[in-house]
């Protein structure tokens, strides 16, 4: 593998190409040592590549095996392959990624490589985005994180190693996503990447009226020329729809480095366009765009630090936020956890785009949490736990509700069960990181377990791994 990587590095260098032209279909890449998108000559000893002006160089500490390999179609040099494929070992955690509303490809790959969907809120891992799921504002083009993966490598219950692709061990390939580690240990994945550019040209458009919001959001989500589509709903009939494209050019005076610590929180910045009822156009550095919701943890931080968006606080202490979610959970006692559960909602429900209006009214009536995050994605008709009802790909939308419910007499279990019932009725899905109140029968009504259960029996998983329902559902754990 090392020889192959060295050969590829020499090929890139000799061609005069820089690695600035590559990105996984969703993320920008920067040096994982200095967290900068500028060239860096400092090697990171836990990865294969480090950044350089001429592109990536092979690097492997003594006695260690290189951990990342780029492959390209036969007859093509990597910078011109679209898309290229990277192999990412699961030991590489999210802090070595740049961001898909959570995730990017390993920064150690060099400048300009981007995952097809592109995530933003760290910390997450590639394994979590596959075994769970991941979505970003480019998912209307590329689907969920699992849909940019071309191969998985797993260790099964009997200790054997297996590689699966759409054509090799295909049943396992399609059953792995959303299985939450209950079919085997994921040790590597191959992920498609695309070229990245310096900025996102982002258009803001305030929209009023539920019908107008749904029509506008659906139309923009169906336009493939939009690299990014996102909506923030501030009330039942007020929203800002954002569309963006990657670009290397920028109009003077329109740069907004929204990720700088002293800048307003992104959702508050967006809300200004609604208050002034004006459209807007900004150029946001790509890395900043992928982390646009990171500093405020979407809008959760306003409940933790109510004065956190105050200009004085941002200038003096903005560099300290956001706090690590793991630290907040570690310092949370049982009483506080139960109180938080009863008076706080963190849910992502995935519903068909055609049901968007009904879904938003249901969210409004059942939990009444604003803002609401709207993120479109295409769901291919493939085997596995999650697929559309018909035989063709269908446009879905992720409705994200994070915050304190303002519905009268909110009771977590009854309200969430009511919401889950609606999602099942429209053939939607609940992200499995969130609190789930369904019983076993309701859970398998939502998810297609036919392939999953057959493989668990075939691979001998029953005595090695819990069923996914037992692993994530409250009803099974309590």
C-alpha positions in Angstrom: 0.0 0.0 0.0 2.8 2.4 0.8 4.4 1.9 -2.6 1.1 2.5 -4.2 0.7 5.8 -2.3 4.2 6.9 -3.0 3.6 6.2 -6.7 0.4 8.2 -6.7 2.1 11.1 -4.9 4.9 11.1 -7.5 2.2 11.1 -10.3 0.5 14.1 -8.8 3.7 16.0 -8.2 5.1 15.3 -11.7 1.8 16.4 -13.3 2.1 19.8 -11.6 -1.4 19.3 -10.0 -2.2 20.3 -6.5 -4.6 18.4 -4.3 -6.7 21.5 -4.0 -9.0 20.1 -6.7 -10.3 17.2 -4.7 -13.1 16.8 -2.1 -15.4 14.1 -0.8 -18.8 14.9 -2.0 -19.5 16.9 1.1 -16.5 18.3 2.8 -13.4 20.6 2.6 -10.1 19.2 3.6 -7.5 20.9 5.7 -4.4 19.9 7.6 -5.3 17.8 10.7 -2.2 19.0 12.5 -2.8 22.7 12.3 -6.5 22.7 11.4 -5.8 25.0 8.5 -6.8 24.9 4.8 -3.4 26.5 4.0 -0.5 24.3 2.9 1.4 22.7 5.8 4.6 20.8 6.0 4.0 19.3 9.4 3.3 15.6 9.3 0.7 14.0 11.5 2.0 10.7 12.7 -1.3 8.9 12.9 -2.2 9.3 9.2 -0.8 8.6 5.8 -0.7 12.0 4.2 0.2 15.5 5.2 -0.6 18.7 3.4 1.9 20.3 1.0 2.0 22.8 -1.8 2.5 20.1 -4.4 -0.1 17.8 -2.9 -0.1 14.9 -0.5 3.1 13.0 0.2 3.2 9.4 1.5 4.1 9.4 5.2 4.2 6.4 7.5 6.0 6.3 10.9 8.4 3.4 11.5 6.5 0.2 12.1 3.1 1.6 11.2 1.0 0.7 8.2 -0.3 3.6 6.1 -3.9 4.2 6.9 -5.5 5.9 3.8 -5.3 5.0 0.2 -6.7 7.0 -2.8 -7.8 5.0 -5.8 -8.7 6.3 -9.2 -10.3 4.8 -12.3 -7.8 3.1 -14.6 -6.1 5.5 -17.0 -6.9 8.6 -15.0 -4.7 10.7 -12.7 -6.4 11.4 -9.4 -7.0 15.1 -9.7 -9.1 14.5 -12.8 -11.1 11.5 -11.6 -14.7 12.2 -10.8 -15.4 10.9 -8.3 -12.3 9.5 -6.8 -12.5 6.9 -3.9 -10.8 7.0 -0.6 -10.5 4.2 2.0 -11.0 5.5 5.5 -10.2 3.3 8.5 -12.7 3.6 11.3 -10.0 4.5 13.9 -9.9 7.9 12.3 -12.3 10.0 14.4 -14.2 13.1 13.4 -11.7 15.5 14.8 -9.6 14.4 11.8 -12.4 15.4 9.5 -13.3 18.9 8.4 -17.0 18.9 8.7 -20.7 17.5 6.9 -23.0 19.5 9.2 -20.8 17.3 10.9 -18.3 15.5 8.6 -15.6 15.9 6.0 -12.9 13.6 4.7 -9.7 13.2 6.8 -7.8 16.5 6.8 -4.7 14.5 6.3 -5.6 13.8 2.7 -4.5 17.2 1.6 -6.1 20.4 0.3 -9.4 20.5 -1.4 -10.8 17.0 -1.2 -14.5 16.9 -0.2 -16.9 14.1 0.7 -19.9 14.0 -1.6 -22.5 15.1 1.0 -20.3 17.2 3.4 -21.2 17.3 7.1 -20.8 19.9 9.8 -21.2 19.4 13.6 -18.4 17.5 15.1 -17.7 15.3 16.9 -18.9 12.4 14.8 -17.1 9.5 13.1 -17.3 8.0 9.7 -18.4 4.8 11.3 -21.2 6.5 13.1 -22.4 8.2 9.9 -22.5 4.7 8.3 -23.8 2.6 11.1 -26.2 5.3 12.1 -26.8 7.9 9.4 -25.6 11.4 8.3 -27.2 14.1 6.3 -26.2 17.6 4.9 -27.6 20.3 2.7 -26.1 18.6 -0.4 -28.0 15.4 0.3 -30.7 16.3 -2.3 -27.9 15.5 -4.8 -26.0 12.7 -3.1 -28.3 11.2 -0.6 -27.4 10.2 3.0 -23.8 9.5 4.0 -24.3 5.7 3.3 -25.1 6.6 -0.3 -21.6 7.9 -1.0 -20.0 4.8 0.3 -18.9 2.2 -2.3 -17.5 -0.6 0.0 -17.4 -1.6 3.7 -15.0 -3.9 5.4 -16.2 -5.6 8.6 -15.2 -8.2 11.2 -18.2 -10.5 11.8 -19.4 -12.3 14.9 -17.2 -15.4 14.2 -14.1 -13.2 13.8 -13.9 -13.5 10.0 -13.1 -10.5 7.8 -15.4 -9.6 4.9 -15.5 -6.9 2.3 -18.9 -5.9 0.8 -19.9 -3.8 -2.2 -23.1 -3.4 -4.3 -21.9 -6.4 -6.3 -19.9 -8.4 -3.7 -21.7 -9.6 -0.5 -24.4 -7.1 -1.6 -26.9 -8.1 1.1 -24.5 -7.2 3.8 -23.6 -4.0 2.0 -27.2 -2.8 2.0 -27.9 -4.0 5.6 -25.0 -2.3 7.3 -26.4 1.3 7.3 -28.6 2.1 10.3 -27.7 -1.2 11.9 -25.8 0.6 14.7 -23.0 -2.1 14.9 -25.3 -5.1 15.4 -24.1 -7.0 12.3 -20.4 -6.7 12.8 -17.5 -4.3 13.5 -17.0 -1.8 10.7 -13.2 -1.4 10.2 -13.0 0.5 6.9 -15.1 2.2 4.2 -14.5 3.5 0.7 -16.1 6.9 0.2 -16.6 8.9 -3.0 -15.1 12.3 -3.2 -15.5 15.3 -5.6 -13.5 18.6 -6.3 -13.9 21.3 -3.7 -13.8 25.1 -4.2 -13.0 28.0 -1.9 -16.4 29.5 -1.2 -20.1 28.8 -1.1 -22.1 31.4 -2.9 -25.1 31.4 -0.6 -28.5 33.0 -1.4 -31.0 33.8 1.3 -34.7 34.2 0.6 -37.3 34.9 3.2 -40.6 33.2 2.5 -44.0 33.6 4.2 -47.0 31.3 4.2 -47.0 27.5 4.6 -47.9 26.8 0.9 -45.3 29.2 -0.4 -42.6 27.8 1.9 -43.3 24.2 0.9 -43.4 25.1 -2.8 -40.2 27.1 -2.8 -38.3 24.5 -0.7 -39.5 21.6 -3.0 -38.6 23.4 -6.2 -35.1 24.3 -5.0 -34.5 20.8 -3.7 -35.3 19.4 -7.2 -32.8 21.7 -8.9 -29.6 19.7 -9.4 -27.6 22.9 -10.1 -28.0 23.8 -6.4 -25.1 22.3 -4.5 -26.7 23.1 -1.2 -30.3 23.6 -0.1 -31.5 24.3 3.5 -34.4 25.9 5.2 -34.8 27.4 8.7 -38.4 27.7 9.8 -38.9 30.3 12.5 -42.7 29.9 12.8 -45.4 27.9 11.1 -45.6 30.5 8.3 -42.1 32.1 8.3 -38.9 30.7 6.9 -35.7 31.5 5.1 -34.7 29.2 2.3 -31.0 29.1 1.4 -29.4 27.8 -1.8 -25.7 27.6 -2.5 -23.1 26.7 -5.1 -19.4 26.1 -4.6 -17.2 28.7 -6.4 -13.6 29.9 -6.5 -14.6 33.4 -7.4 -16.0 36.1 -5.0 -17.7 39.4 -5.5 -15.9 42.2 -3.6 -17.5 43.2 -0.3 -19.7 40.1 0.0 -17.3 37.8 2.0 -18.8 36.6 5.3 -16.5 34.4 7.4 -19.3 33.3 9.5 -17.2 30.8 11.4 -15.1 33.4 13.2 -15.6 33.3 16.9 -16.8 36.9 17.2 -19.5 36.5 14.4 -23.2 36.2 15.2 -24.6 32.7 15.5 -25.6 31.6 12.0 -29.3 31.0 12.7 -29.6 34.5 14.2 -27.8 36.0 11.2 -30.2 34.2 8.9 -33.2 35.5 10.9 -32.2 39.0 10.1 -33.1 38.4 6.5 -36.6 37.4 7.7 -36.9 40.5 9.9 -35.9 42.9 7.2 -37.8 40.9 4.5 -34.9 41.2 2.1 -33.1 38.7 0.0 -29.3 38.3 0.5 -26.2 37.0 -1.2 -23.0 36.1 0.6 -19.8 34.2 -0.1 -18.9 32.0 2.8 -15.5 30.1 3.0 -16.2 26.4 2.5 -15.0 25.3 5.8 -17.0 28.0 7.6 -20.1 26.9 5.7 -19.8 23.3 6.8 -19.5 24.4 10.4 -22.1 27.1 10.1 -24.2 25.6 13.0 -21.2 24.3 15.0 -20.6 27.4 17.3 -24.2 27.5 18.4 -24.9 23.7 18.2 -27.6 24.7 15.8 -29.6 26.8 18.3 -29.2 24.6 21.4 -26.6 26.9 22.9 -29.1 29.6 23.5 -30.7 27.4 26.1 -27.3 26.7 27.7 -25.8 30.2 27.5 -28.8 32.6 26.9 -26.5 35.6 26.5 -24.1 33.7 24.2 -24.9 35.7 21.1 -24.4 39.0 22.8 -21.7 40.9 20.9 -19.6 41.5 24.1 -19.7 37.9 25.1 -18.8 36.8 21.5 -15.8 39.1 21.4 -14.5 38.2 24.9 -15.5 34.6 25.2 -16.7 33.4 21.8 -13.5 31.4 21.3 -14.5 29.2 24.2 -17.7 27.8 22.6 -19.2 25.5 21.9 -18.7 23.3 24.9 -18.1 19.6 24.1 -21.4 17.7 24.2 -19.6 14.7 25.8 -18.5 17.0 28.7 -22.0 18.3 29.2 -23.3 14.7 29.4 -20.5 13.7 31.7 -21.4 16.4 34.2 -25.1 15.8 33.9 -26.6 14.0 36.9 -29.6 11.6 36.8 -32.0 14.2 38.1 -30.9 16.8 35.6 -31.0 14.1 32.8 -34.6 13.3 33.6 -35.5 17.0 33.8 -33.9 17.6 30.5 -35.7 14.7 28.9 -39.1 16.0 30.0 -38.5 19.6 29.0 -36.3 19.3 25.9 -36.6 17.8 22.5 -33.8 16.7 20.1 -35.4 14.8 17.2 -34.8 14.3 13.4 -37.7 12.9 11.5 -37.3 12.0 7.8 -40.5 12.2 5.8 -41.4 12.3 2.1 -41.2 15.8 0.7 -44.8 15.5 -0.5 -45.9 15.3 3.2 -43.9 18.4 4.3 -46.9 20.6 5.0 -48.7 18.0 7.0 -45.5 17.1 8.9 -44.8 20.8 9.9 -48.4 21.2 11.2 -47.9 18.0 13.2 -44.6 19.2 14.7 -46.3 22.6 15.5 -49.2 20.9 17.2 -47.4 18.2 19.1 -44.2 19.9 20.3 -44.1 23.5 19.1 -40.3 23.9 18.8 -38.7 26.7 16.7 -36.5 27.1 14.8 -37.0 23.9 12.7 -34.2 22.7 10.4 -35.3 21.6 7.0 -32.8 19.5 4.9 -33.8 17.7 1.7 -32.3 14.4 0.6 -32.8 11.9 -2.1 -33.6 8.3 -0.9 -32.7 5.6 -3.5 -34.8 2.5 -3.8 -32.3 0.0 -2.4 -32.6 -2.9 0.0 -32.0 -2.3 3.7 -33.6 -0.8 6.8 -34.5 2.5 5.1 -35.9 2.9 1.6 -38.9 4.6 0.0 -42.3 2.9 -0.3 -42.2 2.5 -4.1 -39.6 1.1 -6.5 -38.2 4.5 -7.4 -36.0 7.0 -5.6 -38.0 9.6 -3.7 -37.2 13.1 -2.4 -37.4 13.2 1.4 -36.8 16.0 4.0 -35.2 15.9 7.4 -37.2 17.9 9.9 -34.9 18.7 12.8 -36.5 19.9 16.1 -34.0 20.9 18.8 -35.1 22.9 21.9 -37.7 23.4 24.6 -41.3 22.4 23.6 -43.8 25.3 24.0 -46.9 23.2 23.6 -49.1 23.3 26.6 -48.9 20.3 29.0 -46.0 18.7 27.1 -45.3 15.2 28.3 -42.3 13.6 26.5 -43.5 10.1 26.1 -47.1 10.7 24.9 -46.1 13.6 22.7 -43.3 11.8 21.0 -45.3 8.6 20.5 -47.9 10.7 18.8 -45.2 12.2 16.5 -43.7 8.8 15.8 -47.1 7.5 14.9 -47.5 10.2 12.3 -44.0 9.5 10.8 -44.9 5.8 10.5 -48.2 6.7 8.8 -46.4 8.6 5.9 -43.6 6.0 5.6 -41.1 8.2 7.3 -38.2 7.3 9.6 -36.8 8.5 12.9 -33.0 9.0 13.3 -31.8 6.5 15.8 -29.6 8.8 17.8 -32.7 10.4 19.3 -35.0 9.2 22.1 -37.3 6.5 20.7 -40.5 5.6 22.4 -41.9 3.0 20.0 -42.4 -0.6 21.0 -40.8 -3.4 19.0 -43.8 -4.0 16.7 -44.0 -0.3 15.9 -40.3 0.0 15.3 -40.3 -2.8 12.7 -43.4 -1.2 11.2 -41.2 1.9 10.5 -38.1 0.1 9.4 -37.8 -2.8 6.9 -36.2 -5.6 8.9 -36.5 -8.4 6.4 -33.0 -8.3 5.1 -31.5 -7.3 8.5 -33.1 -10.3 10.4 -32.1 -12.8 7.8 -28.5 -11.7 7.9 -28.4 -11.7 11.7 -29.5 -15.3 11.7 -27.2 -16.2 8.8 -24.1 -14.6 10.4 -24.8 -15.8 13.9 -25.2 -12.3 15.4 -27.9 -13.2 18.0 -25.4 -14.3 20.6 -22.8 -11.7 19.7 -24.6 -8.4 19.2 -28.0 -7.0 20.4 -30.7 -6.3 18.0 -30.8 -2.7 16.9 -34.1 -2.1 18.7 -32.7 -3.4 22.0 -29.7 -1.1 21.5 -31.4 2.2 20.9 -35.0 2.1 22.1 -35.9 3.3 25.6 -38.7 0.7 25.9 -36.1 -2.1 25.5 -33.6 -0.7 27.9 -35.9 0.3 30.8 
